[in-house]
């Protein structure tokens, strides 16, 4: 069984949150000329659900982290129907840098791998419907030219997150299927300036994120 992690996502050259350890895609313009899907980059833990279990950063063994316990019921529900599908999403059960105020769910799908291919966005939406899962928020679908990309990013990031609070950034991907070896030229990200990378320490005193209704309990009183 394939146990590959999610492919490393390269930054746009103008991604302000890129660090010295990040990879930059200098040939980013080759992403243009095809329909793109722009989605919000959510601040959580990259998590994979497949037939063998739930995996986080490492795919050497299923995760046993307490902030991933919300994923186990999802896996139990789906495991017999997954076959060779690997569903990747953002798990927001544990708060990282951004505490969302209007969070509707904890797990949001952003990609599905099947063998040597990443599925199209339409296929992702179909599987989300079939499996009763949520996809990450879509900002725009369509063609973009070079002069439109950065103004669009700046305009949307100023609006904040779909779920309240700051927006970490955006991911742009080819709307269609593509081979796993072509990932770096078909998926790119932009991260806002001064976004704190918390993977090394947020878990030390981690807190469960509240869903929107928990932040609005007083409305029912």
WOPE-V606741 format. One record per run of one state. SS is the DSSP state (a for helix, b for strand, c for the rest). FROM is the first residue (numbers start at 1). TO is the last residue. Records with the same first field share a line. If there is no record, write none. Layout:
# WOPE-V606741
SS = FROM-TO / FROM-TO
This chain:
# WOPE-V606741
c = 1-9 / 12-23 / 25-27 / 32-35 / 42-44 / 51-52 / 56-65 / 82-84 / 92-93 / 95-106 / 115-116 / 119-120 / 132-133 / 136-137 / 143-145 / 158-168 / 175-177 / 186-186 / 192-207 / 209-211 / 215-216 / 221-221
b = 10-11 / 24-24 / 36-41 / 45-50 / 53-55 / 85-91 / 94-94 / 107-114 / 117-118 / 134-135 / 138-142 / 169-174 / 178-179 / 187-191 / 208-208
a = 28-31 / 66-81 / 121-131 / 146-157 / 180-185 / 212-214 / 217-220
